[in-house]
Each structure stands twice: as structure tokens, then as C-alpha cells.
Amino acid sequence: MGVSYKKLWKLLIDKDMKKRDLKEAANLSPSIITKLNQNRSVTVSTLARICTALNCRIEDMMEITQDDLE
């Protein structure tokens, strides 16, 4: 299983925000933005900070994906 943050990037577009804006609003480090870009796992507290900053729910910004290798 993996994660996809495509919904997050679409949400930013809908809110007319850039990744830099998200970084500042949710107090994220550059390494967390890199992890999100690469669809890698981040902590639940990070997801909560993003949800708070964007006023959204977790399912509005990410989804669980099935790996082809399973």
C-alpha cells in the first residue's frame, strides 16, 4: 500500500495557493514538502497541521493506493 497526495495539490490549486504558502501556513519543513511530492508517508500530526491550515479533512487531501506488487 502507498499514499497519494494528488488531492492535496488539487486542493492547493482550488485555493489559489502554492506549495510555499502551504509550507508557511502549516509550519512545514522543506523535507516534509519533499516527502509529500514523492508520495511518501508523513506523520499524523503533520497531516493534522495541513488539515488545520487548509480547513479540510484528511480524505480531502490524500488517499491510500494499492501497489502493483501486492
C-alpha positions in Angstrom: 0.0 0.0 0.0 1.0 3.5 -0.6 -0.3 7.1 -0.4 -1.1 9.7 -3.0 -1.3 13.4 -2.3 -2.7 14.3 -5.7 -5.9 15.6 -3.9 -3.7 17.9 -1.8 -2.1 19.5 -4.9 -5.6 19.9 -6.5 -6.8 21.5 -3.2 -4.0 24.0 -3.3 -4.9 24.9 -6.9 -8.5 25.4 -5.9 -7.5 27.6 -3.0 -5.1 29.5 -5.3 -2.1 28.5 -3.0 1.4 27.5 -3.8 3.4 24.8 -2.0 5.4 27.7 -0.4 2.1 29.0 1.0 1.2 25.6 2.4 4.7 25.3 3.9 4.2 28.6 5.8 0.6 28.1 6.7 1.1 24.7 8.2 4.7 25.3 9.5 6.2 22.5 7.4 9.8 21.9 6.8 11.2 21.6 3.3 11.8 17.9 3.9 8.1 17.3 4.6 7.2 19.1 1.3 9.7 16.8 -0.4 8.1 13.7 1.2 4.6 14.9 0.0 5.9 15.5 -3.5 7.2 11.9 -3.6 4.0 10.4 -2.1 5.9 9.2 0.9 4.4 8.7 4.4 4.3 11.6 6.8 3.2 11.7 10.5 -0.4 12.0 11.5 0.5 15.3 13.3 1.8 16.7 10.0 -1.4 15.7 8.3 -3.4 17.3 11.1 -1.4 20.6 10.7 -2.1 20.6 7.0 -5.8 19.9 7.6 -6.0 22.8 10.1 -4.2 25.2 7.8 -6.4 24.3 4.8 -9.6 23.8 6.8 -10.2 20.3 5.3 -10.4 16.7 6.2 -7.6 14.1 5.7 -9.6 12.4 2.9 -9.8 15.7 1.1 -6.0 15.7 0.6 -4.8 12.2 0.4 -5.8 8.6 -0.5 -4.4 5.2 0.1 -3.3 3.5 -3.1 -2.7 -0.2 -3.9 0.8 -1.0 -5.0 1.1 -3.1 -8.2 3.4 -5.5 -6.5 0.8 -6.8 -4.0 
